[in-house]
Amino acid sequence: MSKSEIRRLDREIEKTAAKLEAVKRGEWWPLNGSERRAMARAIAGGSYQVVRGRNPGRAERQMDTTGSAAEARLTAELTALHGEKQRLLTEAARAKAARKSSRWL
């Protein structure tokens, strides 16, 4: 309920938003371990298909799917952080209103 908690949430929101933008640009650093492994598997499989002279379509779809899953995960995390911040702000406003209403006129 303190301002430090709200500032902490603001920093977390900024970090998560930066990660989401990086994933949308196709960068790997925001991916978690399982997502990185899935991307590496897809790249390895796709390069094998290309070397064999076949179409790497399945590997490309797997990479797109993994990127979409990472975007969905980060979007959900961002939504949860915004909800938590809103809850803290509402709680602080209620506490402030209660303090003001309890004063003598």
Sequence and secondary structure as in RCSB ss.txt:
>XXXX:A:sequence
MSKSEIRRLDREIEKTAAKLEAVKRGEWWPLNGSERRAMARAIAGGSYQVVRGRNPGRAERQMDTTGSAAEARLT
AELTALHGEKQRLLTEAARAKAARKSSRWL
>XXXX:A:secstr
  HHHHHHHHHHHHHHHHHHHHHHTT STT  HHHHHHHHHHHHHHHHHHHTT   HHHHHHHHHHHHHHHHHHH
HHHHHHHHHHHHHHHHHHHHHHHHHHTS  
